[in-house]
Amino acid sequence: MSDLRKKVSNYYSKITTEDEGKMQTNICSCASDAMPDYLKEIRKELPEEIITRFYGCGSPIPKAIEGKTVLDLGCGTGLDCYILSKLVGENGRVIGVDMTDSQLEIAKKYQNEMAEKFGYSKSNVEFHKGYIEDLKTLGIEDESVDVVISNCVINLSPFKEEVFKEIWRVLKRGGELFFSDIFADRRIPEETSKNETLRGECLGGAMYREDFRRLMTKIGWADFRYLSSAKQSIGNKNIEDLVGDINFYSDTISAFKIPNLMEDICEDYGQIAIYRGGINENKFYFDLDDHHRFFLNKPELVCGNTAAMLEETRYNKFFEIIGNREKHFGAFAGCVTTGSSNSDNGESKEACCC
């Protein structure tokens, strides 16, 4: 299976270096569409080569990351890295990892130019060639990263459990995995999975949502949250015939590393969360996920998991949490298992009922 990584790298090298190189489907061409306006403004400052040779299925750029260390797995030409560079500020740090030389060559080319454009004395971005399943070889230490992002890349790895174990290892306590990727509504057949084109197009390695949920639980994420989900069109009849009736979705997911506090359903401890403001892009409300919108200064009853996500992470300075876990009132009525996958029509099921 390790040779599959080389085939994928060659696939991306080819579409990066060819004058008319491009993906054969629509799957990895929607990153810019998913961007909020404030990120699109930063994107305008980037060199055109970075933008046109970058492929992604979402916009996994989290809030409130000034001064933080952010790791981008499968950074490609560095589009997300340079957006992050501006958001973390000169005192923050961005680490990009990719296995394809041609993409890294583009990313590295603009380090000094982007630092100067952002007014930094030196670049706060570094790029490393390597595999996302083996970050230790690149010198990324245990609990050294505040946020890990990835944009439509984890699906390419044939060693997904190792990827998520490495993410768990490098994240600090309270750190966040915030990523966009392609998921499937069923397990991908082996023949499809090994097809070089389908793999490179982010279809062959797409994770079955329920297997993803089980894997996350196994590693330590008893609760993770969907921020968005959209059914993806392939846009290529020949490839559609190859994948048959499998449905594919672009999902953006958040998962905080909070050992010993996260539970597999929404437990009621009578806790209340109040958003006190302070996040620049969220003057009037803040969305934790696709079903938790906190309006400025409005108290909201939350489950223990949600309270921990706000109190034990970088978001704690923006929220007031009232109550603790001393008294338990049982599960929230109608609660489903947290981190549950979305419905077949692309609409989100609630992963938490509070």
C-alpha positions in Angstrom: 0.0 0.0 0.0 2.9 2.4 0.6 3.5 2.5 -3.2 0.0 4.0 -3.5 1.3 7.2 -1.9 3.9 7.5 -4.7 1.3 7.0 -7.3 -0.8 9.8 -5.7 2.2 12.0 -5.5 3.0 11.4 -9.1 -0.6 12.2 -10.0 -0.4 15.6 -8.3 3.0 16.3 -9.7 1.7 15.8 -13.2 -1.3 18.1 -12.8 0.9 20.7 -11.1 3.6 20.9 -13.7 1.6 20.5 -16.9 0.6 23.8 -18.5 -3.0 22.8 -18.7 -2.9 20.4 -15.7 -6.1 20.2 -13.8 -8.3 17.7 -11.8 -10.7 15.5 -13.8 -13.6 16.0 -11.5 -15.3 18.8 -9.5 -14.5 17.1 -6.1 -11.4 19.2 -5.2 -12.3 22.4 -7.0 -14.7 23.9 -4.4 -12.3 25.3 -1.8 -12.7 29.0 -2.8 -16.5 28.6 -2.9 -16.5 27.6 0.8 -14.4 30.6 1.9 -16.0 33.3 4.0 -15.5 36.8 2.7 -12.8 37.8 5.2 -10.7 34.9 4.0 -11.3 35.7 0.4 -9.8 39.1 1.0 -6.6 37.5 2.3 -6.6 35.1 -0.7 -6.5 38.1 -3.0 -3.1 38.9 -1.7 -1.6 35.6 -2.7 0.3 34.9 -6.0 -1.9 33.5 -8.7 0.3 30.4 -9.1 -0.4 29.4 -5.5 -4.2 29.7 -6.1 -4.5 28.0 -9.5 -2.3 25.0 -8.6 -4.0 24.4 -5.2 -6.7 21.8 -4.8 -9.1 21.5 -1.9 -12.7 20.7 -1.0 -13.4 23.2 1.8 -12.0 26.0 3.8 -10.7 24.6 7.1 -9.5 27.9 8.6 -10.5 28.2 12.3 -11.1 31.3 14.3 -9.1 32.9 17.1 -5.6 31.6 16.2 -3.5 34.7 16.6 -0.1 33.7 18.1 -0.8 30.0 17.7 1.1 27.1 16.0 -0.9 25.6 13.2 0.1 22.5 11.2 -1.3 22.0 7.7 -1.3 18.3 6.6 -1.0 18.1 2.8 -0.4 21.8 2.3 0.1 21.6 -1.5 1.1 24.9 -2.9 0.6 26.6 0.5 -2.7 28.5 -0.1 -4.1 27.7 3.3 -0.7 28.1 4.9 -0.3 31.7 3.7 -3.9 32.6 4.8 -3.0 31.1 8.2 0.2 33.1 8.2 -1.7 36.3 8.2 -4.2 35.1 10.8 -1.7 33.8 13.3 0.4 37.0 13.0 4.1 37.5 13.1 4.4 35.8 16.5 2.5 32.7 15.3 3.9 29.7 13.4 2.6 27.7 10.4 4.0 24.4 9.4 3.1 22.9 6.1 3.7 19.2 5.2 3.4 17.6 1.8 4.9 14.7 -0.1 4.9 16.2 -3.6 8.0 18.2 -4.6 6.4 20.1 -7.4 3.7 21.5 -5.0 6.2 22.3 -2.3 8.4 24.1 -4.8 5.6 26.6 -5.5 4.8 27.0 -1.8 8.5 27.7 -0.8 9.0 30.1 -3.7 6.9 32.8 -2.1 7.9 32.6 1.6 9.9 35.9 1.6 7.5 37.7 -0.7 4.5 36.9 1.5 6.4 37.8 4.7 7.2 41.2 3.3 3.6 41.6 2.1 2.3 40.9 5.5 4.9 43.2 7.1 6.9 40.5 8.9 10.6 40.7 9.5 10.9 37.0 8.5 8.5 34.3 7.3 6.5 32.6 10.0 5.8 29.7 7.6 7.9 26.6 7.1 7.4 23.7 4.7 8.5 20.1 5.0 8.5 17.2 2.6 7.2 14.1 4.3 4.2 11.8 4.9 1.3 12.9 7.1 1.4 9.5 8.8 4.9 10.1 10.1 5.3 13.6 11.6 7.8 12.4 14.2 10.4 11.9 11.4 9.9 15.6 10.6 10.7 16.6 14.1 7.2 17.6 15.1 7.1 16.9 18.8 4.4 15.6 21.2 1.8 18.2 22.2 3.5 21.0 20.3 0.7 22.2 18.0 -2.4 24.3 18.8 -4.4 23.5 15.7 -4.0 20.9 12.9 -5.8 21.5 9.6 -6.1 19.6 6.4 -7.9 20.3 3.1 -9.0 17.2 1.2 -5.8 15.3 1.8 -6.4 12.7 4.6 -8.6 10.7 2.1 -5.4 10.2 0.0 -3.6 8.3 2.7 -3.8 4.5 2.8 -2.8 4.7 6.5 -5.6 6.7 8.0 -5.4 5.4 11.5 -1.8 6.3 11.7 -2.7 9.8 10.4 -5.2 10.4 13.2 -2.9 8.9 15.8 -0.2 11.4 14.8 -2.6 14.3 14.9 -3.6 13.2 18.5 0.1 13.0 19.4 1.2 16.4 18.2 -1.9 18.3 19.5 -1.7 20.1 22.8 -4.4 19.4 25.3 -7.3 21.6 24.3 -5.9 21.7 20.7 -8.1 21.3 17.7 -8.2 19.2 14.6 -10.1 21.3 12.0 -10.3 19.7 8.6 -12.2 19.4 5.3 -12.3 16.1 3.4 -14.3 13.9 1.2 -16.5 11.2 2.8 -18.7 8.5 1.3 -22.0 7.1 2.3 -20.7 3.5 2.2 -17.4 1.6 2.1 -15.4 2.1 -1.1 -14.9 -1.3 -3.0 -11.3 -2.4 -3.1 -11.1 -2.2 -6.9 -12.3 1.4 -6.7 -9.9 2.2 -3.9 -6.8 1.0 -5.8 -7.7 2.9 -9.0 -4.9 5.5 -9.4 -7.1 8.1 -11.0 -10.0 7.7 -8.5 -7.5 7.9 -5.7 -5.9 11.0 -7.0 -9.3 12.6 -7.5 -10.1 12.1 -3.8 -12.8 9.4 -4.5 -11.0 6.1 -4.1 -9.8 6.8 -0.6 -12.9 8.6 0.7 -13.7 7.6 4.2 -17.1 5.9 5.0 -18.6 8.2 7.6 -19.4 5.5 10.1 -16.0 4.0 9.9 -14.5 7.4 10.4 -16.7 7.9 13.6 -15.5 4.5 14.9 -11.9 5.4 14.2 -12.1 8.7 16.0 -13.7 7.1 19.0 -10.9 4.5 19.1 -8.2 7.1 19.1 -9.7 9.3 21.8 -12.2 11.7 20.1 -15.5 10.5 21.7 -17.1 13.7 20.3 -16.4 15.6 17.2 -18.6 18.1 15.4 -19.6 18.8 11.8 -19.4 22.5 10.7 -20.7 22.0 7.2 -21.6 19.2 4.7 -22.4 19.3 1.0 -23.1 16.6 -1.4 -20.5 16.7 -4.2 -21.0 16.4 -7.9 -18.3 14.6 -9.9 -18.9 16.3 -13.2 -17.2 13.5 -15.3 -19.4 10.9 -16.8 -16.6 8.3 -17.2 -15.6 8.6 -13.6 -19.2 8.6 -12.4 -19.6 5.2 -14.2 -16.6 3.9 -12.3 -17.8 4.8 -8.8 -21.4 3.8 -9.5 -24.1 4.8 -7.0 -21.7 5.9 -4.2 -22.6 9.3 -2.8 -19.7 11.6 -1.9 -19.8 14.6 0.5 -17.4 17.4 1.4 -17.5 17.7 5.2 -15.7 20.2 7.5 -15.2 18.8 10.9 -13.8 20.0 14.3 -12.5 17.8 17.0 -10.9 19.0 20.2 -8.3 17.0 22.2 -9.7 17.0 25.7 -8.9 13.6 27.3 -11.1 12.4 30.1 -13.8 15.0 29.7 -15.5 14.1 26.4 -18.4 11.7 26.5 -20.1 9.7 23.7 -23.6 11.4 24.2 -24.8 14.7 25.4 -24.8 14.6 29.2 -26.7 17.3 31.2 -24.8 18.9 34.1 -26.9 22.1 34.1 -24.1 24.1 32.6 -24.6 27.4 30.7 -22.4 29.0 28.1 -22.4 32.7 27.3 -20.5 34.2 24.3 -18.9 37.5 25.5 -17.6 38.5 22.2 -14.0 39.3 21.2 -13.6 37.2 18.0 -13.1 39.7 15.3 -15.2 38.0 12.6 -18.0 37.2 15.1 -19.3 40.4 16.6 -22.9 39.2 17.1 -22.7 35.4 17.3 -20.3 32.5 17.2 -20.9 29.1 15.6 -19.2 26.3 17.4 -20.6 23.7 14.9 -23.6 23.2 12.6 -26.1 23.3 15.5 -24.5 25.5 18.2 -24.9 29.2 17.5 -24.1 31.4 20.5 -25.5 34.9 20.3 -23.6 37.6 22.1 -24.4 37.7 25.8 -27.3 35.2 25.5 -27.1 32.3 28.0 -27.4 28.9 26.5 -27.8 25.5 28.2 -25.1 23.2 27.0 -24.0 19.6 27.5 -20.8 18.7 29.3 -18.9 18.2 26.0 -19.9 21.5 24.6 -18.9 23.3 27.9 -15.5 21.6 27.7 -15.0 22.6 24.1 -15.4 26.2 25.1 -13.8 26.2 28.6 -10.8 23.9 28.0 -9.6 25.4 24.7 -8.4 28.6 23.2 -12.1 29.8 23.2 -12.2 30.1 27.0 -11.3 33.8 26.9 -14.4 34.5 24.8 -16.9 32.5 26.8 -18.3 32.5 30.3 -19.2 29.0 31.5 -21.6 28.8 34.5 -21.6 25.5 36.4 -19.5 22.4 36.5 -19.9 18.6 36.6 -20.6 18.2 40.3 -24.3 17.4 39.7 -25.6 15.2 36.8 -29.1 15.4 35.4 -28.9 12.6 32.9 -28.7 12.7 29.2 -30.4 15.4 27.2 -33.8 14.0 25.9 -33.5 12.6 22.4 -29.8 12.7 22.3 -28.0 10.8 19.6 -24.4 9.5 19.7 -22.1 12.5 19.2 -20.1 12.8 16.1 -22.8 10.9 14.1 -22.6 11.2 10.4 -24.9 13.4 8.3 -28.0 12.2 6.5 -27.9 10.8 3.0 -29.4 14.0 1.5 -26.5 16.1 2.8 -28.4 17.7 5.6 -26.8 17.5 9.0 -28.2 15.3 11.7 -27.7 16.8 15.2 -24.6 15.3 16.9 -25.8 16.9 20.1 -29.3 17.8 21.2 -28.5 20.7 23.5 
